[in-house]
């Protein structure tokens, strides 16, 4: 099997077999990422397609110093965020007054380690508002800091923290109510 750096180099040469192999290797994981950010499977497909186009267009920028999967993942996440921002008809920023500002995070309850199916977790995530879902995914799944999330989404760090707390609360409520049925 070809290593990541060689695969990237072959893709730079527009080798169709290498491009097909890159897609075969990484598309299943990237599809999962797209599904977490998209509101439905069709939007996830669009995000993934756009993301892989960017991967192929920019593969010459992959230095080989980190993992190819991590590099592709970052492109897919950024593509998802860009696509979501484009699709918003009316961009709203939650303005949080000082009285309502929540800067202390709750204990880290790991909802994802509970015995819920992947389908149920995706349904719960898709039940969140777009703003909450983005922050939740970026923080817990992609492991971005609140500072990075704030810069990426054009919000302040406290807004990021608040959205995360509210997302976790809504997820917990949704999963608890579902489990109680």
Steps between C-alpha positions, in 0.01 A plus 500: 500500500614850417572737792317830554775722363535293183122493458489879530786534250319277250183705546707814427590339167124462434530120510135384486579170672663684791207743524258208502707326771510817711122527477454129577721524809365819652143551377330277762642703792446830323138403424446456874640846563277650231192332650573661837503847349228469236128523556439196279673236287475706180674797657765263639563367149538855368744589777706188440511552125605863538753401766667235284517742208693735731719210614594415141553865409728560800672164542828663396484696829511181710848505651503145630597616849161406650250233406325523166174405671531793742574737213197375304283515813584868551403578140171310539413677826582842354296417190205401718517825693533706183206321338282543809583870519415543131165328541388721785244745369512718805814472702420560860747549775373416841548808705546395855472757771731489797219370722447199272864433421607154603876467509538215746478169322309209643676183604606307195221248462589277212169452324671328211628217721149401608331208329321690227505397137690712250169564324341634819801719576489647147127560540563674832776715348280591205230602747729780624498842342775548243697734729497253789581201278801678347651590836432155645665325205797734489564475874435136581559321171764714329656611832524869412546746784237765569745757365533308171123452477442870564741598222359245257136597557550872558362496854658571837637229728226540760235450231679179401497379861134588543398325180690191610327492838160544339575237236601248765190577704273456198676177397472363852129589514435348157683177580348475847149550362564251222635245750196550723256409222 
